[in-house]
Amino acid sequence: MSIINQSYTSSSSKLGLRRASGSLSSTRLGLVAALSLCAGFGVSLANAQEINEQGWTVLEPSEDTRFIFVSSSSGNDLNSGYSPAKAVKSFERAKELVREGSADWMLLKRGDVWYEGMGSWKVSGRSAEERLVIASYGDAEERPKLLLSTENGIKSGSNDVVNHVAIIGLHFEGDRAVDVSTRGIRWLASGENFLIEDCYIAGFKDNVTIEATGGQFYNFAMRRSVIVDAWSTDGHSQGLFMNRVTGSTIQENVFDHNGWNESFIDAGASQFNQNVYVQEGVTGVEFLGNITTRASGAGVQLRSGGNAIDNLIYANPLGMRFGYRTVDWPNEQATGSIIGNVVLGGPLSDPEGDSIGMWIERVADTEVRENVVAHYHEVAVARDSSVTRAITLNGFARNVEITENVVYDWSDDLGNGLALKSSVREGDSVSFLNNQWYMPGIDRLFSINDSTGMNFSSNEVYGVESSDDVFHIDGSLMNYDEWNEQSYVGHDDLESPVFPDPRGRDLDMYAQHLGLADADAFIESARNQSRSHWDQELTGWAAAEWIRAGYIVQD
């Protein structure tokens, strides 16, 4: 759905537009209500950060908002730009009409295509409640498309301060026959309050970069957008890269196949290229209900932590990395929560590389709860179990609770795999409570270098025999009975699994639950999400909730 649909065009002569100034007459409130209702935004002018019943951000014009219409198919830069019938053609002309410190809206015609980027953006909105909006208008279902071979989609400069901007419902695509270091959205300015929602961004070196190189950026949000197919033959490549940001919400997006391109010899998969790469020092991250699949390296890397909740993480060499070895412990720690995520194995970009579900490092005051790490058994290659592990703890840890999680069959076809590998030094209150570990046919269940400060209680172990030496603890091998006699182990049980779905649910099964063929069909459908065709069942939280329900062990 467009921000302003085509009904505005046919009735604009009745709305009292004052074209000389670009503002509206005293019929303004009625116009605001009409435009907002047709966009599905609601009509409250008080709070632009509300989410409506359909899950979209509430953004509305102010009384003095100037609408600037841009069309590549019917626009002319000699026009005023203040109505769809008088749309301008170029972005440069449209930007001349946008006022600094205003609540103006620059609207691109849906279905149109531009072969130019928007160039440098320097203009701020008025406030968090009255943002400058770059969005769309018209009846076509397709988003306005910027198809670019050598240009960025839009950028802000490192010496600029840009505040209160929203980019809604646009399509940025890097159409590169050769590698050019372009970005879809490159935001280097300092400032506050930047929203990206319902955008499709694909095929650039870095699809989205938010990096206040000259200072700090506060309050960034990216919601319900599709970020896919970033690649480079020269340097690192990311779907989303964030640095020097305080406060961010990354919600219900699709991140797929970023950091590599099979069609170019030098654009192969690398551990340095991620779907989502959040640098250390970026705090206040909310990573909620996203889908992150088939990355070159990590599905999501949160180096300073945050809250990662209800995400679907599939077929990544490293599903989630929380914390990082360069975090300056003990002066800094990764902190937050990892709750309700589903991390699944699948075909990897680099089948001979690592296969790690969750890597947690230099972390404090963090809860890891109700996650499922399951079904890595796709590839039979000669590998060591040390690189095939469901959960890794590394560096240092303090006041960490790992509870009610399920690890299910995280091993390759040669039987290499670990449910838990810990290299934590100076552990302080790391607790494992009420977890289920189902790892049939493996040689090692846990490998723990230093058990000091660790506590295990009421965990259940499946798929091993009591006499098997599957525990490698403090340099020694132990079988289950010996493990259960340790002072830091309180009543761990060796059980037979009783899962609601004895096969253990995976993404193929969820796709078939929705009437789709398989995991690939699910990902393709998710990549086609838009405001015009939004399906809540194709979000990370819906998939994670359904798959997770198959692993709740019954009493």
C-alpha positions as a Python dict, from the first residue, in 0.01 Angstrom:
ca = {
    (1, 'M'): (0, 0, 0),
    (2, 'S'): (130, 342, -87),
    (3, 'I'): (171, 622, 161),
    (4, 'I'): (-68, 831, -46),
    (5, 'N'): (-281, 637, -291),
    (6, 'Q'): (-405, 750, -627),
    (7, 'S'): (-738, 872, -490),
    (8, 'Y'): (-547, 1183, -385),
    (9, 'T'): (-484, 1269, -749),
    (10, 'S'): (-846, 1274, -857),
    (11, 'S'): (-962, 1479, -558),
    (12, 'S'): (-670, 1716, -517),
    (13, 'S'): (-854, 2012, -668),
    (14, 'K'): (-1104, 1993, -382),
    (15, 'L'): (-843, 2002, -106),
    (16, 'G'): (-743, 2366, -120),
    (17, 'L'): (-375, 2320, -207),
    (18, 'R'): (-176, 2645, -191),
    (19, 'R'): (82, 2566, -456),
    (20, 'A'): (271, 2894, -424),
    (21, 'S'): (403, 2799, -81),
    (22, 'G'): (361, 2425, -95),
    (23, 'S'): (160, 2421, 229),
    (24, 'L'): (-208, 2342, 274),
    (25, 'S'): (-508, 2556, 355),
    (26, 'S'): (-742, 2539, 654),
    (27, 'T'): (-882, 2207, 530),
    (28, 'R'): (-554, 2060, 651),
    (29, 'L'): (-681, 1837, 929),
    (30, 'G'): (-934, 1672, 701),
    (31, 'L'): (-663, 1611, 442),
    (32, 'V'): (-427, 1468, 702),
    (33, 'A'): (-696, 1230, 822),
    (34, 'A'): (-785, 1122, 468),
    (35, 'L'): (-427, 1060, 364),
    (36, 'S'): (-344, 880, 686),
    (37, 'L'): (-648, 655, 669),
    (38, 'C'): (-580, 554, 309),
    (39, 'A'): (-223, 474, 411),
    (40, 'G'): (-344, 268, 706),
    (41, 'F'): (-157, 487, 954),
    (42, 'G'): (-438, 604, 1185),
    (43, 'V'): (-499, 970, 1261),
    (44, 'S'): (-325, 1052, 1587),
    (45, 'L'): (-89, 1346, 1543),
    (46, 'A'): (49, 1314, 1895),
    (47, 'N'): (288, 1022, 1865),
    (48, 'A'): (465, 936, 1540),
    (49, 'Q'): (633, 635, 1697),
    (50, 'E'): (321, 432, 1765),
    (51, 'I'): (266, 103, 1583),
    (52, 'N'): (-83, 52, 1440),
    (53, 'E'): (-288, -268, 1457),
    (54, 'Q'): (-134, -393, 1132),
    (55, 'G'): (215, -354, 1277),
    (56, 'W'): (330, -47, 1080),
    (57, 'T'): (485, 267, 1222),
    (58, 'V'): (244, 558, 1261),
    (59, 'L'): (379, 851, 1058),
    (60, 'E'): (163, 1145, 968),
    (61, 'P'): (191, 1485, 802),
    (62, 'S'): (190, 1801, 1007),
    (63, 'E'): (-29, 2100, 935),
    (64, 'D'): (241, 2269, 732),
    (65, 'T'): (384, 1960, 559),
    (66, 'R'): (482, 2019, 198),
    (67, 'F'): (428, 1718, -30),
    (68, 'I'): (679, 1688, -315),
    (69, 'F'): (585, 1434, -584),
    (70, 'V'): (852, 1268, -802),
    (71, 'S'): (787, 1054, -1109),
    (72, 'S'): (1038, 916, -1359),
    (73, 'S'): (758, 830, -1604),
    (74, 'S'): (546, 1146, -1601),
    (75, 'G'): (743, 1407, -1407),
    (76, 'N'): (906, 1722, -1541),
    (77, 'D'): (1153, 1934, -1351),
    (78, 'L'): (976, 2246, -1478),
    (79, 'N'): (670, 2145, -1275),
    (80, 'S'): (595, 2269, -925),
    (81, 'G'): (616, 1920, -774),
    (82, 'Y'): (331, 1994, -532),
    (83, 'S'): (73, 1751, -674),
    (84, 'P'): (86, 1417, -858),
    (85, 'A'): (-23, 1594, -1177),
    (86, 'K'): (270, 1834, -1141),
    (87, 'A'): (536, 1588, -1031),
    (88, 'V'): (904, 1663, -1086),
    (89, 'K'): (1130, 1406, -1250),
    (90, 'S'): (1473, 1414, -1085),
    (91, 'F'): (1580, 1368, -727),
    (92, 'E'): (1800, 1676, -744),
    (93, 'R'): (1500, 1894, -826),
    (94, 'A'): (1287, 1726, -560),
    (95, 'K'): (1553, 1782, -293),
    (96, 'E'): (1559, 2153, -377),
    (97, 'L'): (1193, 2169, -271),
    (98, 'V'): (1243, 1995, 65),
    (99, 'R'): (1286, 2241, 353),
    (100, 'E'): (1541, 2204, 631),
    (101, 'G'): (1385, 2143, 972),
    (102, 'S'): (1042, 2071, 826),
    (103, 'A'): (797, 1781, 828),
    (104, 'D'): (799, 1766, 446),
    (105, 'W'): (727, 1444, 254),
    (106, 'M'): (910, 1356, -68),
    (107, 'L'): (698, 1096, -247),
    (108, 'L'): (814, 871, -532),
    (109, 'K'): (561, 721, -771),
    (110, 'R'): (507, 352, -722),
    (111, 'G'): (595, 139, -1023),
    (112, 'D'): (844, 395, -1158),
    (113, 'V'): (1213, 317, -1207),
    (114, 'W'): (1509, 553, -1170),
    (115, 'Y'): (1862, 480, -1288),
    (116, 'E'): (2008, 745, -1059),
    (117, 'G'): (2069, 757, -687),
    (118, 'M'): (1935, 1024, -456),
    (119, 'G'): (2286, 1148, -389),
    (120, 'S'): (2382, 1315, -64),
    (121, 'W'): (2106, 1381, 191),
    (122, 'K'): (2167, 1668, 433),
    (123, 'V'): (1816, 1778, 532),
    (124, 'S'): (1668, 1709, 877),
    (125, 'G'): (1310, 1678, 988),
    (126, 'R'): (1157, 1892, 1260),
    (127, 'S'): (1138, 1644, 1548),
    (128, 'A'): (1087, 1279, 1634),
    (129, 'E'): (711, 1337, 1608),
    (130, 'E'): (732, 1542, 1285),
    (131, 'R'): (979, 1363, 1064),
    (132, 'L'): (1093, 1436, 715),
    (133, 'V'): (957, 1142, 515),
    (134, 'I'): (1080, 988, 189),
    (135, 'A'): (806, 750, 75),
    (136, 'S'): (569, 667, -215),
    (137, 'Y'): (237, 747, -377),
    (138, 'G'): (14, 590, -642),
    (139, 'D'): (-189, 275, -699),
    (140, 'A'): (78, 40, -833),
    (141, 'E'): (178, -251, -611),
    (142, 'E'): (549, -227, -692),
    (143, 'R'): (766, -5, -476),
    (144, 'P'): (943, 285, -650),
    (145, 'K'): (1271, 134, -772),
    (146, 'L'): (1621, 279, -788),
    (147, 'L'): (1821, 46, -1015),
    (148, 'L'): (2186, 142, -982),
    (149, 'S'): (2512, 20, -1136),
    (150, 'T'): (2768, 272, -1007),
    (151, 'E'): (2589, 489, -749),
    (152, 'N'): (2474, 466, -390),
    (153, 'G'): (2101, 471, -333),
    (154, 'I'): (2116, 749, -75),
    (155, 'K'): (2393, 868, 157),
    (156, 'S'): (2465, 1118, 430),
    (157, 'G'): (2813, 1256, 487),
    (158, 'S'): (3046, 1195, 780),
    (159, 'N'): (3063, 1568, 861),
    (160, 'D'): (2686, 1614, 853),
    (161, 'V'): (2427, 1610, 1129),
    (162, 'V'): (2094, 1474, 1006),
    (163, 'N'): (1796, 1421, 1237),
    (164, 'H'): (1440, 1289, 1222),
    (165, 'V'): (1424, 1118, 880),
    (166, 'A'): (1211, 821, 768),
    (167, 'I'): (1256, 622, 445),
    (168, 'I'): (946, 413, 377),
    (169, 'G'): (855, 166, 103),
    (170, 'L'): (1138, 211, -150),
    (171, 'H'): (1333, -41, -359),
    (172, 'F'): (1711, 6, -390),
    (173, 'E'): (1893, -245, -608),
    (174, 'G'): (2257, -266, -707),
    (175, 'D'): (2256, -388, -1066),
    (176, 'R'): (2631, -445, -1094),
    (177, 'A'): (2790, -638, -1378),
    (178, 'V'): (3129, -564, -1218),
    (179, 'D'): (3217, -497, -858),
    (180, 'V'): (3171, -132, -764),
    (181, 'S'): (3176, -41, -396),
    (182, 'T'): (2824, 99, -380),
    (183, 'R'): (2581, 102, -89),
    (184, 'G'): (2205, 102, -84),
    (185, 'I'): (2172, 329, 218),
    (186, 'R'): (2496, 472, 356),
    (187, 'W'): (2429, 688, 663),
    (188, 'L'): (2753, 835, 796),
    (189, 'A'): (2601, 1142, 960),
    (190, 'S'): (2567, 1199, 1332),
    (191, 'G'): (2223, 1278, 1466),
    (192, 'E'): (1911, 1104, 1593),
    (193, 'N'): (1590, 933, 1486),
    (194, 'F'): (1627, 750, 1155),
    (195, 'L'): (1368, 497, 1040),
    (196, 'I'): (1384, 252, 748),
    (197, 'E'): (1060, 57, 697),
    (198, 'D'): (915, -161, 419),
    (199, 'C'): (1220, -118, 195),
    (200, 'Y'): (1378, -374, -38),
    (201, 'I'): (1756, -332, -58),
    (202, 'A'): (1965, -578, -260),
    (203, 'G'): (2287, -639, -447),
    (204, 'F'): (2520, -369, -314),
    (205, 'K'): (2860, -412, -153),
    (206, 'D'): (2694, -311, 173),
    (207, 'N'): (2317, -291, 155),
    (208, 'V'): (2273, -71, 463),
    (209, 'T'): (2549, 106, 659),
    (210, 'I'): (2465, 312, 968),
    (211, 'E'): (2792, 453, 1097),
    (212, 'A'): (2827, 796, 1255),
    (213, 'T'): (3190, 837, 1153),
    (214, 'G'): (3208, 1190, 1293),
    (215, 'G'): (3031, 1127, 1625),
    (216, 'Q'): (2732, 919, 1736),
    (217, 'F'): (2387, 836, 1605),
    (218, 'Y'): (2094, 788, 1842),
    (219, 'N'): (1772, 595, 1785),
    (220, 'F'): (1785, 401, 1460),
    (221, 'A'): (1510, 161, 1355),
    (222, 'M'): (1477, -75, 1061),
    (223, 'R'): (1149, -260, 1037),
    (224, 'R'): (984, -502, 796),
    (225, 'S'): (1243, -457, 524),
    (226, 'V'): (1411, -709, 293),
    (227, 'I'): (1793, -691, 291),
    (228, 'V'): (1944, -947, 53),
    (229, 'D'): (2229, -1049, -179),
    (230, 'A'): (2504, -804, -82),
    (231, 'W'): (2840, -905, -234),
    (232, 'S'): (3189, -787, -317),
    (233, 'T'): (3505, -916, -481),
    (234, 'D'): (3714, -648, -311),
    (235, 'G'): (3676, -604, 64),
    (236, 'H'): (3417, -704, 320),
    (237, 'S'): (3046, -703, 241),
    (238, 'Q'): (2748, -689, 479),
    (239, 'G'): (2371, -688, 467),
    (240, 'L'): (2350, -442, 758),
    (241, 'F'): (2653, -283, 924),
    (242, 'M'): (2616, -63, 1233),
    (243, 'N'): (2880, 132, 1423),
    (244, 'R'): (2865, 426, 1667),
    (245, 'V'): (2492, 386, 1724),
    (246, 'T'): (2312, 411, 2057),
    (247, 'G'): (1961, 270, 2068),
    (248, 'S'): (1832, 66, 1773),
    (249, 'T'): (1538, -156, 1685),
    (250, 'I'): (1585, -418, 1411),
    (251, 'Q'): (1245, -582, 1377),
    (252, 'E'): (1072, -832, 1146),
    (253, 'N'): (1320, -791, 861),
    (254, 'V'): (1444, -1053, 615),
    (255, 'F'): (1823, -1084, 585),
    (256, 'D'): (1920, -1343, 324),
    (257, 'H'): (2231, -1445, 130),
    (258, 'N'): (2442, -1142, 214),
    (259, 'G'): (2820, -1124, 177),
    (260, 'W'): (2873, -1359, -116),
    (261, 'N'): (2783, -1425, -479),
    (262, 'E'): (2828, -1762, -646),
    (263, 'S'): (2846, -1600, -990),
    (264, 'F'): (3183, -1430, -922),
    (265, 'I'): (3498, -1627, -846),
    (266, 'D'): (3634, -1368, -602),
    (267, 'A'): (3301, -1310, -425),
    (268, 'G'): (3289, -1640, -238),
    (269, 'A'): (3185, -1689, 120),
    (270, 'S'): (3403, -1549, 398),
    (271, 'Q'): (3376, -1544, 775),
    (272, 'F'): (3424, -1166, 758),
    (273, 'N'): (3096, -1102, 571),
    (274, 'Q'): (2769, -1115, 763),
    (275, 'N'): (2397, -1075, 719),
    (276, 'V'): (2397, -842, 1022),
    (277, 'Y'): (2719, -700, 1168),
    (278, 'V'): (2680, -479, 1476),
    (279, 'Q'): (3019, -348, 1589),
    (280, 'E'): (3132, -337, 1953),
    (281, 'G'): (3027, -20, 2129),
    (282, 'V'): (2682, -26, 1967),
    (283, 'T'): (2446, -45, 2264),
    (284, 'G'): (2073, -68, 2319),
    (285, 'V'): (2011, -308, 2029),
    (286, 'E'): (1670, -476, 2001),
    (287, 'F'): (1687, -757, 1743),
    (288, 'L'): (1330, -886, 1726),
    (289, 'G'): (1141, -1132, 1509),
    (290, 'N'): (1380, -1125, 1213),
    (291, 'I'): (1464, -1391, 958),
    (292, 'T'): (1837, -1425, 890),
    (293, 'T'): (1940, -1700, 649),
    (294, 'R'): (2218, -1825, 420),
    (295, 'A'): (2480, -1566, 514),
    (296, 'S'): (2840, -1576, 405),
    (297, 'G'): (2940, -1577, 773),
    (298, 'A'): (2717, -1492, 1069),
    (299, 'G'): (2342, -1465, 1054),
    (300, 'V'): (2373, -1191, 1316),
    (301, 'Q'): (2673, -1059, 1506),
    (302, 'L'): (2594, -845, 1814),
    (303, 'R'): (2938, -762, 1948),
    (304, 'S'): (2820, -564, 2251),
    (305, 'G'): (2508, -770, 2305),
    (306, 'G'): (2150, -647, 2314),
    (307, 'N'): (1815, -824, 2323),
    (308, 'A'): (1780, -1092, 2055),
    (309, 'I'): (1428, -1231, 2079),
    (310, 'D'): (1216, -1465, 1863),
    (311, 'N'): (1435, -1468, 1553),
    (312, 'L'): (1459, -1743, 1291),
    (313, 'I'): (1825, -1813, 1209),
    (314, 'Y'): (1878, -2074, 934),
    (315, 'A'): (2166, -2217, 730),
    (316, 'N'): (2440, -1983, 846),
    (317, 'P'): (2797, -2101, 918),
    (318, 'L'): (2761, -1907, 1245),
    (319, 'G'): (2404, -1849, 1352),
    (320, 'M'): (2441, -1584, 1623),
    (321, 'R'): (2751, -1426, 1773),
    (322, 'F'): (2685, -1239, 2096),
    (323, 'G'): (2990, -1055, 2228),
    (324, 'Y'): (3339, -1056, 2077),
    (325, 'R'): (3700, -1115, 2174),
    (326, 'T'): (3795, -747, 2140),
    (327, 'V'): (3539, -633, 2400),
    (328, 'D'): (3753, -470, 2671),
    (329, 'W'): (3680, -701, 2965),
    (330, 'P'): (3626, -623, 3251),
    (331, 'N'): (3569, -257, 3163),
    (332, 'E'): (3317, -361, 2896),
    (333, 'Q'): (3092, -664, 2856),
    (334, 'A'): (2833, -787, 2615),
    (335, 'T'): (2504, -781, 2805),
    (336, 'G'): (2136, -843, 2735),
    (337, 'S'): (1917, -1143, 2655),
    (338, 'I'): (1891, -1421, 2398),
    (339, 'I'): (1535, -1553, 2420),
    (340, 'G'): (1310, -1766, 2203),
    (341, 'N'): (1534, -1785, 1897),
    (342, 'V'): (1540, -2085, 1665),
    (343, 'V'): (1878, -2163, 1510),
    (344, 'L'): (1866, -2431, 1242),
    (345, 'G'): (2128, -2597, 1028),
    (346, 'G'): (2103, -2611, 653),
    (347, 'P'): (2312, -2587, 336),
    (348, 'L'): (2606, -2356, 414),
    (349, 'S'): (2788, -2099, 204),
    (350, 'D'): (3113, -2269, 310),
    (351, 'P'): (3039, -2636, 385),
    (352, 'E'): (3395, -2701, 501),
    (353, 'G'): (3402, -2412, 748),
    (354, 'D'): (3264, -2377, 1098),
    (355, 'S'): (2910, -2471, 1191),
    (356, 'I'): (2824, -2295, 1516),
    (357, 'G'): (2473, -2227, 1642),
    (358, 'M'): (2536, -1960, 1907),
    (359, 'W'): (2872, -1814, 2007),
    (360, 'I'): (2860, -1620, 2336),
    (361, 'E'): (3176, -1437, 2442),
    (362, 'R'): (3288, -1187, 2709),
    (363, 'V'): (2936, -1166, 2841),
    (364, 'A'): (2783, -1055, 3172),
    (365, 'D'): (2433, -1018, 3321),
    (366, 'T'): (2274, -1209, 3035),
    (367, 'E'): (1987, -1456, 3010),
    (368, 'V'): (1986, -1725, 2741),
    (369, 'R'): (1643, -1884, 2756),
    (370, 'E'): (1398, -2095, 2552),
    (371, 'N'): (1613, -2111, 2240),
    (372, 'V'): (1628, -2410, 2005),
    (373, 'V'): (1951, -2503, 1825),
    (374, 'A'): (1875, -2795, 1598),
    (375, 'H'): (1938, -3004, 1291),
    (376, 'Y'): (2288, -2949, 1176),
    (377, 'H'): (2351, -3270, 982),
    (378, 'E'): (2356, -3154, 624),
    (379, 'V'): (2713, -3214, 510),
    (380, 'A'): (2950, -3507, 561),
    (381, 'V'): (3301, -3364, 540),
    (382, 'A'): (3617, -3441, 732),
    (383, 'R'): (3590, -3193, 1018),
    (384, 'D'): (3662, -3178, 1387),
    (385, 'S'): (3382, -3161, 1642),
    (386, 'S'): (3542, -2841, 1772),
    (387, 'V'): (3404, -2653, 1470),
    (388, 'T'): (3061, -2822, 1483),
    (389, 'R'): (2906, -2699, 1803),
    (390, 'A'): (2562, -2585, 1906),
    (391, 'I'): (2660, -2341, 2184),
    (392, 'T'): (3005, -2193, 2241),
    (393, 'L'): (3109, -1991, 2546),
    (394, 'N'): (3440, -1811, 2522),
    (395, 'G'): (3658, -1553, 2694),
    (396, 'F'): (3492, -1450, 3019),
    (397, 'A'): (3144, -1479, 3165),
    (398, 'R'): (2975, -1339, 3474),
    (399, 'N'): (2619, -1380, 3597),
    (400, 'V'): (2497, -1574, 3294),
    (401, 'E'): (2192, -1799, 3311),
    (402, 'I'): (2135, -2054, 3034),
    (403, 'T'): (1794, -2207, 3095),
    (404, 'E'): (1517, -2404, 2921),
    (405, 'N'): (1702, -2433, 2592),
    (406, 'V'): (1698, -2731, 2357),
    (407, 'V'): (1996, -2858, 2158),
    (408, 'Y'): (1879, -3123, 1914),
    (409, 'D'): (2102, -3327, 1683),
    (410, 'W'): (2368, -3064, 1611),
    (411, 'S'): (2625, -3286, 1441),
    (412, 'D'): (2732, -3364, 1088),
    (413, 'D'): (2681, -3693, 908),
    (414, 'L'): (3015, -3820, 1037),
    (415, 'G'): (2903, -3780, 1398),
    (416, 'N'): (3113, -3473, 1472),
    (417, 'G'): (2941, -3230, 1704),
    (418, 'L'): (2927, -3074, 2047),
    (419, 'A'): (2621, -2954, 2233),
    (420, 'L'): (2838, -2722, 2444),
    (421, 'K'): (3196, -2603, 2417),
    (422, 'S'): (3322, -2369, 2688),
    (423, 'S'): (3659, -2197, 2694),
    (424, 'V'): (3547, -1947, 2957),
    (425, 'R'): (3821, -1818, 3183),
    (426, 'E'): (3743, -1689, 3530),
    (427, 'G'): (3382, -1794, 3507),
    (428, 'D'): (3162, -1639, 3773),
    (429, 'S'): (2811, -1773, 3820),
    (430, 'V'): (2737, -1941, 3488),
    (431, 'S'): (2428, -2156, 3540),
    (432, 'F'): (2274, -2422, 3315),
    (433, 'L'): (1919, -2494, 3431),
    (434, 'N'): (1645, -2712, 3283),
    (435, 'N'): (1804, -2753, 2939),
    (436, 'Q'): (1752, -3050, 2708),
    (437, 'W'): (2051, -3190, 2521),
    (438, 'Y'): (1965, -3448, 2253),
    (439, 'M'): (2274, -3553, 2060),
    (440, 'P'): (2251, -3912, 1934),
    (441, 'G'): (2557, -4084, 1793),
    (442, 'I'): (2821, -3828, 1895),
    (443, 'D'): (3156, -3884, 2068),
    (444, 'R'): (3142, -3569, 2281),
    (445, 'L'): (2847, -3393, 2440),
    (446, 'F'): (3028, -3122, 2640),
    (447, 'S'): (3382, -2990, 2624),
    (448, 'I'): (3451, -2755, 2918),
    (449, 'N'): (3802, -2626, 2971),
    (450, 'D'): (3739, -2480, 3318),
    (451, 'S'): (3433, -2572, 3524),
    (452, 'T'): (3511, -2314, 3795),
    (453, 'G'): (3206, -2102, 3869),
    (454, 'M'): (2970, -2321, 3662),
    (455, 'N'): (2655, -2488, 3789),
    (456, 'F'): (2436, -2748, 3618),
    (457, 'S'): (2095, -2839, 3754),
    (458, 'S'): (1789, -3030, 3629),
    (459, 'N'): (1921, -3068, 3276),
    (460, 'E'): (1820, -3367, 3066),
    (461, 'V'): (2058, -3556, 2840),
    (462, 'Y'): (1930, -3774, 2556),
    (463, 'G'): (2089, -3997, 2296),
    (464, 'V'): (2394, -4123, 2490),
    (465, 'E'): (2462, -4422, 2712),
    (466, 'S'): (2554, -4381, 3078),
    (467, 'S'): (2888, -4553, 3019),
    (468, 'D'): (2992, -4334, 2724),
    (469, 'D'): (3280, -4092, 2786),
    (470, 'V'): (3099, -3800, 2625),
    (471, 'F'): (3202, -3532, 2878),
    (472, 'H'): (3543, -3368, 2843),
    (473, 'I'): (3576, -3161, 3160),
    (474, 'D'): (3883, -2984, 3296),
    (475, 'G'): (4108, -3196, 3074),
    (476, 'S'): (3955, -3532, 3169),
    (477, 'L'): (3701, -3762, 3007),
    (478, 'M'): (3394, -3864, 3206),
    (479, 'N'): (3092, -4080, 3143),
    (480, 'Y'): (2744, -3974, 3246),
    (481, 'D'): (2759, -4134, 3591),
    (482, 'E'): (3091, -3967, 3668),
    (483, 'W'): (2959, -3633, 3539),
    (484, 'N'): (2656, -3651, 3765),
    (485, 'E'): (2878, -3697, 4070),
    (486, 'Q'): (3056, -3365, 4026),
    (487, 'S'): (2992, -3102, 4294),
    (488, 'Y'): (2866, -2845, 4043),
    (489, 'V'): (2610, -3085, 3888),
    (490, 'G'): (2274, -3107, 4061),
    (491, 'H'): (2050, -3390, 3940),
    (492, 'D'): (2100, -3397, 3567),
    (493, 'D'): (1888, -3673, 3412),
    (494, 'L'): (1965, -3925, 3141),
    (495, 'E'): (1633, -3967, 2967),
    (496, 'S'): (1464, -4073, 2646),
    (497, 'P'): (1328, -3774, 2457),
    (498, 'V'): (954, -3709, 2460),
    (499, 'F'): (916, -3421, 2215),
    (500, 'P'): (574, -3315, 2083),
    (501, 'D'): (710, -3376, 1734),
    (502, 'P'): (948, -3673, 1754),
    (503, 'R'): (1119, -3575, 1427),
    (504, 'G'): (1220, -3239, 1565),
    (505, 'R'): (1072, -2954, 1363),
    (506, 'D'): (1272, -2776, 1093),
    (507, 'L'): (1214, -2506, 833),
    (508, 'D'): (1096, -2749, 566),
    (509, 'M'): (822, -2860, 801),
    (510, 'Y'): (717, -2503, 879),
    (511, 'A'): (705, -2424, 507),
    (512, 'Q'): (482, -2726, 448),
    (513, 'H'): (265, -2619, 741),
    (514, 'L'): (205, -2298, 541),
    (515, 'G'): (137, -2487, 219),
    (516, 'L'): (482, -2418, 70),
    (517, 'A'): (713, -2680, -75),
    (518, 'D'): (1021, -2644, 144),
    (519, 'A'): (1261, -2407, 320),
    (520, 'D'): (1373, -2247, -7),
    (521, 'A'): (1012, -2168, -96),
    (522, 'F'): (960, -2014, 247),
    (523, 'I'): (1267, -1791, 205),
    (524, 'E'): (1157, -1684, -141),
    (525, 'S'): (811, -1593, -10),
    (526, 'A'): (965, -1400, 280),
    (527, 'R'): (1187, -1208, 36),
    (528, 'N'): (870, -1090, -139),
    (529, 'Q'): (716, -941, 176),
    (530, 'S'): (591, -584, 145),
    (531, 'R'): (329, -358, 293),
    (532, 'S'): (109, -436, -8),
    (533, 'H'): (133, -810, 61),
    (534, 'W'): (226, -864, 425),
    (535, 'D'): (189, -1210, 579),
    (536, 'Q'): (264, -1235, 950),
    (537, 'E'): (329, -1609, 910),
    (538, 'L'): (639, -1518, 706),
    (539, 'T'): (810, -1338, 995),
    (540, 'G'): (1087, -1466, 1216),
    (541, 'W'): (880, -1469, 1531),
    (542, 'A'): (594, -1671, 1375),
    (543, 'A'): (834, -1930, 1231),
    (544, 'A'): (1033, -1947, 1555),
    (545, 'E'): (719, -1989, 1765),
    (546, 'W'): (586, -2278, 1552),
    (547, 'I'): (918, -2462, 1528),
    (548, 'R'): (998, -2410, 1897),
    (549, 'A'): (665, -2568, 1995),
    (550, 'G'): (786, -2900, 1854),
    (551, 'Y'): (1066, -2918, 2112),
    (552, 'I'): (889, -2852, 2441),
    (553, 'V'): (956, -3167, 2641),
    (554, 'Q'): (648, -3313, 2808),
    (555, 'D'): (655, -3427, 3171),
}
